[in-house]
Amino acid sequence: MTITETPAGPYGYSEEKQAYLRRLKRAEGQVRGIARMIEEDKYCIDILTQMAAVNKALHAVSIGLLEDHIAHCVVNAAQESQESGNPEIVAAKVAEATAAISRLLRS
């Protein structure tokens, strides 16, 4: 098994894939609804409320993917690093996770 493979599939999110896709499709529908609200000149506070809901949905998917990455990819890299004696394997995955966290904090 390579660093990115897990028993469930190539990536840690494989088991949650359908749930993530459902959440993203729901957010996609919300975004279309927001566009429609703007086209129909709806009240700005109502639009902002819907924007917050979309942001929350996307944030939930992001956190879930990050958790899956740490639980699977980083853990697998740590195991491989220990077995091979190469600390760079786990260091690379930790750096990758840290960069992802940094991007999420900036958004």
C-alpha positions in Angstrom: 0.0 0.0 0.0 1.4 3.4 -0.9 1.1 6.6 1.1 -2.2 7.7 -0.5 -3.9 4.3 -0.6 -6.1 3.0 2.2 -8.2 -0.2 2.4 -11.3 1.8 1.6 -9.8 3.3 -1.6 -7.1 5.6 -2.8 -8.0 8.5 -0.4 -9.3 8.8 3.1 -12.5 10.4 2.1 -13.6 7.4 0.0 -16.0 6.2 2.7 -17.6 9.6 3.0 -17.6 10.4 -0.7 -21.4 10.1 -1.3 -22.1 12.3 1.8 -19.7 15.0 0.6 -21.2 14.9 -2.9 -24.7 15.3 -1.4 -23.6 18.3 0.7 -21.9 19.9 -2.3 -25.0 19.4 -4.5 -27.1 21.0 -1.7 -24.7 23.9 -1.6 -24.8 24.2 -5.4 -28.5 24.5 -5.2 -28.3 27.1 -2.5 -25.9 29.1 -4.8 -28.3 28.9 -7.6 -31.0 30.1 -5.2 -28.9 33.1 -4.2 -28.4 34.0 -7.8 -32.1 33.8 -8.3 -32.7 36.0 -5.2 -30.4 38.7 -6.7 -32.0 38.5 -10.1 -35.4 39.0 -8.3 -34.1 41.9 -6.2 -34.7 40.2 -2.9 -33.8 41.8 0.4 -30.1 42.0 1.0 -30.2 40.6 4.5 -32.0 37.5 3.2 -29.4 37.0 0.6 -26.6 37.4 3.1 -28.3 34.8 5.3 -28.3 32.3 2.4 -24.6 33.2 1.7 -23.7 32.3 5.3 -25.5 29.0 4.9 -23.5 28.1 1.8 -20.3 29.1 3.5 -21.1 26.9 6.5 -21.9 23.9 4.2 -18.6 24.3 2.3 -16.8 24.8 5.6 -18.2 21.5 6.9 -17.1 19.6 3.8 -13.6 21.2 4.1 -13.3 20.2 7.7 -14.4 16.7 7.0 -11.9 16.3 4.1 -9.1 17.7 6.3 -10.1 15.2 9.1 -10.1 12.4 6.6 -6.7 13.5 5.3 -5.2 13.5 8.7 -6.8 10.2 9.8 -5.8 8.3 6.7 -3.1 9.9 4.7 -1.0 11.4 7.5 -1.5 8.2 9.7 -0.5 6.0 6.8 2.5 8.2 6.1 3.5 7.9 9.7 3.3 4.1 9.6 5.3 4.0 6.3 7.8 6.4 7.7 8.3 4.2 10.8 8.6 1.1 8.7 11.0 2.6 6.2 13.0 4.7 8.7 12.4 7.7 6.4 11.1 10.6 8.5 10.6 12.7 5.3 7.5 10.7 4.4 5.5 11.8 7.3 7.0 15.3 7.3 5.8 15.8 3.8 2.2 14.8 4.7 2.2 17.0 7.8 3.4 19.9 5.8 0.7 19.3 3.2 -2.0 19.2 6.0 -0.6 22.4 7.6 -0.7 24.2 4.2 -4.3 23.0 3.8 -5.2 24.3 7.2 -3.5 27.6 6.4 -5.6 28.0 3.2 -8.8 27.2 5.1 -8.0 29.9 7.7 -7.4 32.5 5.0 -10.7 31.8 3.3 
